């Protein structure tokens, strides 16, 4: 095993292609089907109104037994892929929010397919629908901070870098709105 700079063990994970193959072959079907979708789903969990225990949602993605399987298994490596992505997104939004961008599926250098990300982001809000309601529906306090994300589902064509920047700004605003609620949460 190798160690990273903080002295923790680096756990084996799947590359993007292997993770997507695993997730698409899983039965029953996973609610996500791509790395872009995983990014959207995890982003909703990370910025949402309360911490959602990973034991609630990881089994939906990888299967109920994956959390307890040995490190050599594909299922365990899939869990480690999810954990690594969760940590990457969380760190990006906390440490460099102005540089954060959603991981849309790249079409070419200028355009993206944002459908997987958008659909899976909205699925991720399903763990606390009542608490998400002021953001998803708009509210006097929140305004319409989710508008750039909603626009993704309404737009027929591909997303642009400008769309990704607008969504990233919305994510930071949503995270800021929910942060006081998350900070008060008791475990």
N, CA and C atoms as a LAMMPS dump frame, in Angstrom:
ITEM: TIMESTEP
0
ITEM: NUMBER OF ATOMS
561
ITEM: BOX BOUNDS ff ff ff
-5.0000000000000000e+02 5.0000000000000000e+02
-5.0000000000000000e+02 5.0000000000000000e+02
-5.0000000000000000e+02 5.0000000000000000e+02
ITEM: ATOMS id mol type element x y z
1 1 1 N 0.831 -1.185 0
2 1 2 C 0 0 0
3 1 3 C 0.872 1.244 0
4 2 1 N 0.427 2.217 -0.706
5 2 2 C 1.142 3.488 -0.699
6 2 3 C 0.44 4.443 0.246
7 3 1 N 1.149 5.439 0.683
8 3 2 C 0.605 6.434 1.589
9 3 3 C 0.557 7.774 0.86
10 4 1 N -0.475 8.564 1.144
11 4 2 C -0.479 9.91 0.59
12 4 3 C 0.168 10.855 1.595
13 5 1 N 0.206 12.134 1.294
14 5 2 C 0.935 13.084 2.128
15 5 3 C 0.337 13.242 3.52
16 6 1 N -0.903 12.856 3.734
17 6 2 C -1.524 12.987 5.039
18 6 3 C -1.426 11.695 5.842
19 7 1 N -0.757 10.702 5.31
20 7 2 C -0.528 9.474 6.04
21 7 3 C -1.674 8.489 6.021
22 8 1 N -2.626 8.646 5.139
23 8 2 C -3.711 7.685 5.049
24 8 3 C -3.455 6.736 3.888
25 9 1 N -4.003 5.558 4.001
26 9 2 C -3.825 4.555 2.97
27 9 3 C -4.617 4.931 1.726
28 10 1 N -3.986 4.835 0.572
29 10 2 C -4.67 5.073 -0.689
30 10 3 C -5.41 3.783 -1.043
31 11 1 N -6.697 3.898 -1.221
32 11 2 C -7.523 2.73 -1.52
33 11 3 C -7.69 2.601 -3.024
34 12 1 N -7.67 1.378 -3.517
35 12 2 C -7.839 1.197 -4.964
36 12 3 C -9.245 1.593 -5.406
37 13 1 N -9.307 2.262 -6.54
38 13 2 C -10.603 2.651 -7.098
39 13 3 C -10.625 2.309 -8.573
40 14 1 N -11.773 2.49 -9.184
41 14 2 C -11.94 2.206 -10.6
42 14 3 C -11.687 3.47 -11.413
43 15 1 N -11.156 3.294 -12.626
44 15 2 C -11.081 4.467 -13.501
45 15 3 C -12.494 4.753 -14.026
46 16 1 N -12.656 5.872 -14.696
47 16 2 C -13.991 6.295 -15.134
48 16 3 C -14.697 5.241 -15.984
49 17 1 N -13.982 4.695 -16.942
50 17 2 C -14.587 3.712 -17.849
51 17 3 C -15.023 2.454 -17.096
52 18 1 N -14.175 1.97 -16.195
53 18 2 C -14.505 0.757 -15.427
54 18 3 C -15.664 1.026 -14.473
55 19 1 N -15.699 2.223 -13.875
56 19 2 C -16.806 2.556 -12.974
57 19 3 C -18.123 2.604 -13.744
58 20 1 N -18.117 3.258 -14.893
59 20 2 C -19.342 3.33 -15.685
60 20 3 C -19.79 1.943 -16.142
61 21 1 N -18.863 1.076 -16.511
62 21 2 C -19.221 -0.293 -16.905
63 21 3 C -19.836 -1.035 -15.719
64 22 1 N -19.246 -0.876 -14.552
65 22 2 C -19.77 -1.524 -13.344
66 22 3 C -21.184 -1.034 -13.043
67 23 1 N -21.368 0.266 -13.042
68 23 2 C -22.639 0.85 -12.64
69 23 3 C -23.748 0.502 -13.642
70 24 1 N -23.405 0.429 -14.918
71 24 2 C -24.409 0.097 -15.941
72 24 3 C -24.781 -1.379 -15.931
73 25 1 N -23.882 -2.238 -15.474
74 25 2 C -24.149 -3.68 -15.442
75 25 3 C -24.856 -4.107 -14.16
76 26 1 N -24.89 -3.246 -13.17
77 26 2 C -25.435 -3.614 -11.862
78 26 3 C -26.941 -3.869 -11.929
79 27 1 N -27.374 -4.91 -11.21
80 27 2 C -28.796 -5.234 -11.095
81 27 3 C -29.11 -5.461 -9.637
82 28 1 N -30.154 -4.827 -9.105
83 28 2 C -31.037 -3.914 -9.817
84 28 3 C -30.276 -2.678 -10.283
85 29 1 N -30.829 -2.02 -11.245
86 29 2 C -30.151 -0.888 -11.874
87 29 3 C -29.871 0.226 -10.866
88 30 1 N -28.732 0.831 -11.025
89 30 2 C -28.337 1.975 -10.207
90 30 3 C -29.081 3.213 -10.708
91 31 1 N -29.368 4.177 -9.827
92 31 2 C -30.023 5.401 -10.286
93 31 3 C -29.099 6.306 -11.106
94 32 1 N -27.808 6.048 -11.082
95 32 2 C -26.88 6.817 -11.916
96 32 3 C -26.268 5.889 -12.948
97 33 1 N -25.749 6.457 -14.025
98 33 2 C -25.229 5.611 -15.102
99 33 3 C -23.962 6.168 -15.739
100 34 1 N -23.425 7.271 -15.186
101 34 2 C -22.219 7.861 -15.762
102 34 3 C -21.453 8.641 -14.698
103 35 1 N -20.226 8.998 -14.987
104 35 2 C -19.436 9.834 -14.079
105 35 3 C -20.067 11.217 -13.962
106 36 1 N -20.621 11.729 -15.04
107 36 2 C -21.308 13.007 -14.996
108 36 3 C -22.51 12.915 -14.056
109 37 1 N -23.264 11.833 -14.172
110 37 2 C -24.401 11.622 -13.28
111 37 3 C -23.968 11.488 -11.828
112 38 1 N -22.868 10.766 -11.603
113 38 2 C -22.346 10.63 -10.247
114 38 3 C -22.005 12.004 -9.68
115 39 1 N -21.381 12.851 -10.479
116 39 2 C -21.022 14.2 -10.049
117 39 3 C -22.269 14.986 -9.653
118 40 1 N -23.303 14.934 -10.458
119 40 2 C -24.528 15.658 -10.133
120 40 3 C -25.176 15.146 -8.864
121 41 1 N -25.274 13.846 -8.743
122 41 2 C -25.893 13.199 -7.589
123 41 3 C -25.144 13.562 -6.307
124 42 1 N -23.822 13.387 -6.343
125 42 2 C -23.014 13.686 -5.166
126 42 3 C -23.047 15.173 -4.824
127 43 1 N -23.06 16.02 -5.839
128 43 2 C -23.103 17.456 -5.591
129 43 3 C -24.357 17.821 -4.806
130 44 1 N -25.495 17.261 -5.175
131 44 2 C -26.739 17.538 -4.443
132 44 3 C -26.617 17.081 -2.989
133 45 1 N -26.006 15.936 -2.775
134 45 2 C -25.828 15.447 -1.404
135 45 3 C -24.884 16.352 -0.615
136 46 1 N -23.836 16.82 -1.255
137 46 2 C -22.82 17.637 -0.582
138 46 3 C -23.343 19.021 -0.223
139 47 1 N -24.078 19.656 -1.116
140 47 2 C -24.519 21.036 -0.87
141 47 3 C -25.892 21.11 -0.234
142 48 1 N -26.555 19.99 -0.059
143 48 2 C -27.931 19.97 0.419
144 48 3 C -28.122 20.433 1.846
145 49 1 N -29.368 20.425 2.297
146 49 2 C -29.733 20.998 3.587
147 49 3 C -29.274 20.21 4.804
148 50 1 N -28.914 18.946 4.612
149 50 2 C -28.436 18.156 5.744
150 50 3 C -27.516 17.057 5.248
151 51 1 N -26.664 16.602 6.145
152 51 2 C -25.778 15.489 5.836
153 51 3 C -26.617 14.231 5.71
154 52 1 N -26.407 13.492 4.643
155 52 2 C -27.087 12.212 4.434
156 52 3 C -26.039 11.121 4.62
157 53 1 N -26.273 10.238 5.561
158 53 2 C -25.333 9.164 5.86
159 53 3 C -25.067 8.347 4.596
160 54 1 N -23.788 8.176 4.224
161 54 2 C -23.463 7.407 3.018
162 54 3 C -24.01 5.98 3.04
163 55 1 N -24.257 5.427 4.221
164 55 2 C -24.834 4.072 4.291
165 55 3 C -26.259 4.048 3.752
166 56 1 N -26.869 5.229 3.601
167 56 2 C -28.205 5.31 3.007
168 56 3 C -28.148 5.288 1.489
169 57 1 N -27.156 5.938 0.889
170 57 2 C -27.179 6.113 -0.562
171 57 3 C -26.125 5.315 -1.312
172 58 1 N -25.006 4.978 -0.718
173 58 2 C -24.007 4.184 -1.448
174 58 3 C -24.576 2.828 -1.869
175 59 1 N -25.303 2.113 -1
176 59 2 C -25.871 0.824 -1.445
177 59 3 C -26.803 0.942 -2.642
178 60 1 N -27.493 2.081 -2.8
179 60 2 C -28.343 2.268 -3.98
180 60 3 C -27.519 2.316 -5.261
181 61 1 N -26.3 2.828 -5.142
182 61 2 C -25.444 2.965 -6.315
183 61 3 C -24.673 1.691 -6.631
184 62 1 N -24.218 1.009 -5.592
185 62 2 C -23.284 -0.112 -5.79
186 62 3 C -23.842 -1.473 -5.412
187 63 1 N -24.977 -1.504 -4.737
188 63 2 C -25.535 -2.745 -4.226
189 63 3 C -25.361 -2.796 -2.712
190 64 1 N -26.255 -3.482 -2.016
191 64 2 C -26.264 -3.461 -0.557
192 64 3 C -25.034 -4.097 0.097
193 65 1 N -24.398 -5.008 -0.574
194 65 2 C -23.256 -5.712 0.018
195 65 3 C -21.92 -5.019 -0.214
196 66 1 N -21.862 -4.051 -1.081
197 66 2 C -20.585 -3.455 -1.503
198 66 3 C -19.791 -2.828 -0.36
199 67 1 N -20.46 -2.258 0.619
200 67 2 C -19.741 -1.613 1.727
201 67 3 C -18.965 -2.602 2.59
202 68 1 N -19.333 -3.862 2.535
203 68 2 C -18.708 -4.862 3.401
204 68 3 C -17.801 -5.846 2.666
205 69 1 N -17.586 -5.643 1.396
206 69 2 C -16.779 -6.588 0.623
207 69 3 C -15.292 -6.249 0.705
208 70 1 N -14.428 -7.226 0.48
209 70 2 C -12.983 -7.003 0.555
210 70 3 C -12.483 -6.017 -0.501
211 71 1 N -11.331 -5.416 -0.197
212 71 2 C -10.741 -4.403 -1.076
213 71 3 C -10.462 -4.909 -2.477
214 72 1 N -10.287 -6.204 -2.647
215 72 2 C -9.946 -6.762 -3.959
216 72 3 C -11.131 -6.803 -4.912
217 73 1 N -12.335 -6.578 -4.406
218 73 2 C -13.52 -6.726 -5.25
219 73 3 C -13.802 -5.46 -6.047
220 74 1 N -14.436 -5.652 -7.175
221 74 2 C -14.854 -4.52 -8.003
222 74 3 C -15.83 -3.64 -7.242
223 75 1 N -16.718 -4.258 -6.475
224 75 2 C -17.7 -3.494 -5.714
225 75 3 C -17.019 -2.552 -4.72
226 76 1 N -15.997 -3.051 -4.028
227 76 2 C -15.277 -2.211 -3.082
228 76 3 C -14.568 -1.062 -3.808
229 77 1 N -13.956 -1.379 -4.934
230 77 2 C -13.279 -0.326 -5.703
231 77 3 C -14.292 0.701 -6.215
232 78 1 N -15.512 0.258 -6.536
233 78 2 C -16.568 1.2 -6.949
234 78 3 C -16.932 2.123 -5.788
235 79 1 N -17.033 1.56 -4.588
236 79 2 C -17.308 2.392 -3.405
237 79 3 C -16.19 3.413 -3.227
238 80 1 N -14.948 2.996 -3.398
239 80 2 C -13.819 3.916 -3.247
240 80 3 C -13.827 5.003 -4.332
241 81 1 N -14.295 4.662 -5.509
242 81 2 C -14.445 5.655 -6.57
243 81 3 C -15.456 6.714 -6.16
244 82 1 N -16.567 6.281 -5.602
245 82 2 C -17.609 7.196 -5.139
246 82 3 C -17.073 8.085 -4.018
247 83 1 N -16.376 7.491 -3.068
248 83 2 C -15.812 8.255 -1.949
249 83 3 C -14.811 9.296 -2.458
250 84 1 N -13.964 8.9 -3.393
251 84 2 C -12.973 9.833 -3.941
252 84 3 C -13.663 10.997 -4.661
253 85 1 N -14.706 10.701 -5.428
254 85 2 C -15.439 11.771 -6.123
255 85 3 C -16.155 12.679 -5.13
256 86 1 N -16.756 12.102 -4.109
257 86 2 C -17.425 12.883 -3.069
258 86 3 C -16.42 13.85 -2.433
259 87 1 N -15.255 13.331 -2.067
260 87 2 C -14.225 14.166 -1.436
261 87 3 C -13.708 15.243 -2.389
262 88 1 N -13.542 14.895 -3.664
263 88 2 C -13.059 15.87 -4.653
264 88 3 C -14.045 17.023 -4.798
265 89 1 N -15.322 16.711 -4.953
266 89 2 C -16.353 17.734 -5.127
267 89 3 C -16.457 18.598 -3.876
268 90 1 N -16.486 17.952 -2.732
269 90 2 C -16.601 18.669 -1.47
270 90 3 C -15.433 19.633 -1.272
271 91 1 N -14.227 19.158 -1.518
272 91 2 C -13.042 20.007 -1.368
273 91 3 C -13.071 21.163 -2.369
274 92 1 N -13.456 20.89 -3.593
275 92 2 C -13.513 21.935 -4.611
276 92 3 C -14.494 23.035 -4.221
277 93 1 N -15.673 22.65 -3.766
278 93 2 C -16.683 23.644 -3.39
279 93 3 C -16.285 24.422 -2.137
280 94 1 N -15.555 23.784 -1.233
281 94 2 C -15.152 24.451 0.003
282 94 3 C -13.892 25.292 -0.162
283 95 1 N -12.923 24.775 -0.917
284 95 2 C -11.614 25.412 -0.987
285 95 3 C -11.445 26.366 -2.169
286 96 1 N -12.026 26.022 -3.312
287 96 2 C -11.884 26.861 -4.509
288 96 3 C -13.234 26.996 -5.22
289 97 1 N -14.234 27.547 -4.527
290 97 2 C -15.582 27.594 -5.115
291 97 3 C -15.66 28.346 -6.437
292 98 1 N -14.844 29.369 -6.625
293 98 2 C -14.894 30.135 -7.886
294 98 3 C -14.358 29.318 -9.063
295 99 1 N -13.54 28.315 -8.793
296 99 2 C -12.971 27.466 -9.846
297 99 3 C -13.764 26.18 -10.073
298 100 1 N -14.698 25.879 -9.176
299 100 2 C -15.455 24.632 -9.298
300 100 3 C -16.316 24.646 -10.563
301 101 1 N -16.362 23.515 -11.234
302 101 2 C -17.254 23.337 -12.375
303 101 3 C -17.895 21.958 -12.274
304 102 1 N -19.179 21.861 -12.627
305 102 2 C -19.821 20.544 -12.673
306 102 3 C -19.164 19.686 -13.75
307 103 1 N -19.217 18.413 -13.553
308 103 2 C -18.575 17.476 -14.489
309 103 3 C -19.587 17.015 -15.529
310 104 1 N -19.881 17.881 -16.469
311 104 2 C -20.771 17.518 -17.564
312 104 3 C -20.017 16.599 -18.531
313 105 1 N -20.761 15.822 -19.304
314 105 2 C -20.162 14.977 -20.325
315 105 3 C -19.703 15.862 -21.481
316 106 1 N -18.431 15.776 -21.795
317 106 2 C -17.844 16.623 -22.84
318 106 3 C -18.262 16.115 -24.227
319 107 1 N -18.763 17.032 -25.056
320 107 2 C -19.06 16.73 -26.461
321 107 3 C -17.84 17.092 -27.304
322 108 1 N -17.354 18.306 -27.102
323 108 2 C -16.131 18.78 -27.765
324 108 3 C -15.511 19.839 -26.856
325 109 1 N -14.558 20.602 -27.355
326 109 2 C -13.874 21.583 -26.511
327 109 3 C -14.777 22.716 -26.023
328 110 1 N -15.881 22.941 -26.704
329 110 2 C -16.74 24.078 -26.366
330 110 3 C -18.107 23.714 -25.8
331 111 1 N -18.535 22.448 -25.958
332 111 2 C -19.895 22.1 -25.552
333 111 3 C -19.931 20.807 -24.738
334 112 1 N -21.028 20.684 -23.993
335 112 2 C -21.216 19.552 -23.09
336 112 3 C -22.649 19.04 -23.172
337 113 1 N -22.805 17.777 -22.823
338 113 2 C -24.128 17.202 -22.611
339 113 3 C -24.326 17.199 -21.095
340 114 1 N -25.257 17.99 -20.607
341 114 2 C -25.463 18.142 -19.17
342 114 3 C -26.628 17.302 -18.644
343 115 1 N -27.273 16.518 -19.505
344 115 2 C -28.475 15.795 -19.093
345 115 3 C -28.219 14.85 -17.921
346 116 1 N -27.201 13.986 -17.999
347 116 2 C -26.928 13.04 -16.905
348 116 3 C -26.708 13.787 -15.597
349 117 1 N -25.896 14.833 -15.655
350 117 2 C -25.594 15.596 -14.442
351 117 3 C -26.883 16.176 -13.863
352 118 1 N -27.676 16.811 -14.696
353 118 2 C -28.893 17.484 -14.262
354 118 3 C -29.893 16.509 -13.647
355 119 1 N -30.176 15.422 -14.336
356 119 2 C -31.147 14.438 -13.853
357 119 3 C -30.683 13.852 -12.515
358 120 1 N -29.409 13.513 -12.434
359 120 2 C -28.901 12.887 -11.217
360 120 3 C -28.791 13.883 -10.065
361 121 1 N -28.501 15.141 -10.36
362 121 2 C -28.525 16.171 -9.323
363 121 3 C -29.92 16.229 -8.706
364 122 1 N -30.942 16.28 -9.551
365 122 2 C -32.313 16.346 -9.041
366 122 3 C -32.682 15.085 -8.261
367 123 1 N -32.171 13.929 -8.671
368 123 2 C -32.395 12.703 -7.893
369 123 3 C -31.761 12.826 -6.508
370 124 1 N -30.589 13.429 -6.447
371 124 2 C -29.895 13.597 -5.173
372 124 3 C -30.65 14.468 -4.189
373 125 1 N -31.502 15.36 -4.688
374 125 2 C -32.294 16.199 -3.785
375 125 3 C -33.409 15.397 -3.116
376 126 1 N -33.672 14.198 -3.614
377 126 2 C -34.758 13.368 -3.107
378 126 3 C -34.555 12.826 -1.702
379 127 1 N -33.373 12.968 -1.126
380 127 2 C -33.143 12.491 0.236
381 127 3 C -33.687 13.456 1.289
382 128 1 N -33.991 14.667 0.901
383 128 2 C -34.553 15.655 1.826
384 128 3 C -35.471 16.598 1.041
385 129 1 N -36.513 16.062 0.412
386 129 2 C -37.328 16.886 -0.499
387 129 3 C -37.981 18.098 0.161
388 130 1 N -38.456 17.966 1.385
389 130 2 C -39.098 19.11 2.055
390 130 3 C -38.087 20.223 2.311
391 131 1 N -36.883 19.847 2.69
392 131 2 C -35.852 20.844 2.976
393 131 3 C -35.325 21.498 1.7
394 132 1 N -35.34 20.767 0.593
395 132 2 C -34.894 21.323 -0.7
396 132 3 C -35.963 22.225 -1.32
397 133 1 N -37.21 22.081 -0.898
398 133 2 C -38.331 22.768 -1.548
399 133 3 C -38.113 24.276 -1.765
400 134 1 N -37.631 25.051 -0.766
401 134 2 C -37.453 26.494 -1.009
402 134 3 C -36.468 26.806 -2.134
403 135 1 N -35.53 25.9 -2.381
404 135 2 C -34.562 26.116 -3.459
405 135 3 C -35.121 25.62 -4.783
406 136 1 N -35.678 24.426 -4.777
407 136 2 C -36.173 23.829 -6.023
408 136 3 C -37.34 24.631 -6.596
409 137 1 N -38.225 25.094 -5.742
410 137 2 C -39.415 25.816 -6.207
411 137 3 C -39.248 27.331 -6.205
412 138 1 N -38.22 27.816 -5.562
413 138 2 C -38.063 29.259 -5.407
414 138 3 C -38.821 29.72 -4.18
415 139 1 N -38.351 30.782 -3.569
416 139 2 C -38.901 31.224 -2.297
417 139 3 C -38.479 32.672 -2.093
418 140 1 N -39.185 33.399 -1.252
419 140 2 C -38.838 34.801 -1.01
420 140 3 C -37.403 34.947 -0.504
421 141 1 N -36.957 34.01 0.315
422 141 2 C -35.612 34.082 0.875
423 141 3 C -34.557 33.637 -0.14
424 142 1 N -34.844 32.572 -0.87
425 142 2 C -33.844 32.016 -1.795
426 142 3 C -33.9 32.635 -3.182
427 143 1 N -35.005 33.255 -3.494
428 143 2 C -35.167 33.73 -4.867
429 143 3 C -35.231 32.516 -5.78
430 144 1 N -34.53 32.59 -6.878
431 144 2 C -34.518 31.471 -7.825
432 144 3 C -33.067 31.048 -8.064
433 145 1 N -32.359 30.736 -6.962
434 145 2 C -30.94 30.424 -7.085
435 145 3 C -30.666 29.14 -7.872
436 146 1 N -31.686 28.336 -8.079
437 146 2 C -31.499 27.096 -8.831
438 146 3 C -31.748 27.289 -10.334
439 147 1 N -32.093 28.486 -10.75
440 147 2 C -32.46 28.754 -12.151
441 147 3 C -31.453 28.226 -13.175
442 148 1 N -30.137 28.405 -12.999
443 148 2 C -29.205 27.875 -14.003
444 148 3 C -29.262 26.351 -14.13
445 149 1 N -29.574 25.68 -13.037
446 149 2 C -29.68 24.211 -13.089
447 149 3 C -30.972 23.823 -13.782
448 150 1 N -32.049 24.509 -13.465
449 150 2 C -33.329 24.246 -14.137
450 150 3 C -33.202 24.491 -15.635
451 151 1 N -32.46 25.52 -16.011
452 151 2 C -32.278 25.866 -17.423
453 151 3 C -31.663 24.692 -18.201
454 152 1 N -30.798 23.918 -17.532
455 152 2 C -30.187 22.766 -18.207
456 152 3 C -31.238 21.804 -18.744
457 153 1 N -32.275 21.562 -17.961
458 153 2 C -33.294 20.605 -18.391
459 153 3 C -34.246 21.201 -19.419
460 154 1 N -34.302 22.512 -19.495
461 154 2 C -35.196 23.169 -20.442
462 154 3 C -34.538 23.443 -21.786
463 155 1 N -33.209 23.455 -21.815
464 155 2 C -32.472 23.766 -23.032
465 155 3 C -32.381 22.531 -23.916
466 156 1 N -32.665 22.706 -25.172
467 156 2 C -32.622 21.582 -26.121
468 156 3 C -31.203 21.263 -26.598
469 157 1 N -30.37 22.267 -26.719
470 157 2 C -29.026 22.078 -27.248
471 157 3 C -28.009 21.767 -26.165
472 158 1 N -26.753 21.658 -26.569
473 158 2 C -25.69 21.347 -25.607
474 158 3 C -25.392 22.536 -24.692
475 159 1 N -24.813 22.224 -23.539
476 159 2 C -24.387 23.255 -22.592
477 159 3 C -23.035 23.807 -23.024
478 160 1 N -22.754 25.012 -22.596
479 160 2 C -21.501 25.682 -22.935
480 160 3 C -20.686 25.91 -21.658
481 161 1 N -19.487 26.437 -21.822
482 161 2 C -18.665 26.808 -20.662
483 161 3 C -19.396 27.86 -19.819
484 162 1 N -20.113 28.759 -20.484
485 162 2 C -20.879 29.784 -19.769
486 162 3 C -21.973 29.14 -18.916
487 163 1 N -22.64 28.126 -19.455
488 163 2 C -23.663 27.398 -18.688
489 163 3 C -23.035 26.717 -17.477
490 164 1 N -21.875 26.085 -17.679
491 164 2 C -21.189 25.397 -16.579
492 164 3 C -20.805 26.384 -15.483
493 165 1 N -20.345 27.57 -15.874
494 165 2 C -19.989 28.597 -14.89
495 165 3 C -21.223 29.073 -14.13
496 166 1 N -22.347 29.241 -14.827
497 166 2 C -23.585 29.675 -14.17
498 166 3 C -24.082 28.611 -13.197
499 167 1 N -24 27.353 -13.59
500 167 2 C -24.4 26.26 -12.696
501 167 3 C -23.472 26.217 -11.483
502 168 1 N -22.184 26.362 -11.711
503 168 2 C -21.225 26.354 -10.597
504 168 3 C -21.537 27.472 -9.604
505 169 1 N -21.855 28.65 -10.105
506 169 2 C -22.214 29.76 -9.22
507 169 3 C -23.485 29.429 -8.433
508 170 1 N -24.453 28.807 -9.087
509 170 2 C -25.679 28.402 -8.396
510 170 3 C -25.369 27.383 -7.305
511 171 1 N -24.472 26.453 -7.58
512 171 2 C -24.105 25.447 -6.584
513 171 3 C -23.492 26.096 -5.346
514 172 1 N -22.62 27.053 -5.562
515 172 2 C -21.992 27.764 -4.448
516 172 3 C -23.057 28.525 -3.654
517 173 1 N -23.992 29.159 -4.343
518 173 2 C -25.065 29.892 -3.658
519 173 3 C -25.983 28.963 -2.873
520 174 1 N -26.309 27.826 -3.45
521 174 2 C -27.156 26.852 -2.753
522 174 3 C -26.42 26.318 -1.525
523 175 1 N -25.153 26.002 -1.697
524 175 2 C -24.343 25.517 -0.568
525 175 3 C -24.318 26.553 0.543
526 176 1 N -24.131 27.817 0.192
527 176 2 C -24.11 28.9 1.19
528 176 3 C -25.466 29.038 1.893
529 177 1 N -26.54 28.881 1.154
530 177 2 C -27.875 28.968 1.739
531 177 3 C -28.104 27.851 2.759
532 178 1 N -27.699 26.631 2.415
533 178 2 C -27.951 25.495 3.297
534 178 3 C -26.912 25.325 4.412
535 179 1 N -25.744 25.931 4.3
536 179 2 C -24.673 25.697 5.257
537 179 3 C -25.083 25.946 6.711
538 180 1 N -25.796 27.009 7.037
539 180 2 C -26.192 27.183 8.451
540 180 3 C -27.049 26.024 8.984
541 181 1 N -27.926 25.475 8.126
542 181 2 C -28.745 24.322 8.531
543 181 3 C -27.859 23.091 8.761
544 182 1 N -26.902 22.885 7.872
545 182 2 C -26.005 21.725 8.007
546 182 3 C -25.15 21.856 9.261
547 183 1 N -24.695 23.065 9.546
548 183 2 C -23.827 23.287 10.704
549 183 3 C -24.565 22.997 12.019
550 184 1 N -25.868 23.191 12.05
551 184 2 C -26.658 22.939 13.255
552 184 3 C -27.085 21.479 13.408
553 185 1 N -26.893 20.685 12.371
554 185 2 C -27.339 19.299 12.372
555 185 3 C -26.625 18.502 13.459
556 186 1 N -27.399 17.703 14.171
557 186 2 C -26.849 16.834 15.217
558 186 3 C -26.78 15.417 14.677
559 187 1 N -25.738 14.726 15.041
560 187 2 C -25.542 13.35 14.568
561 187 3 C -25.748 12.364 15.673
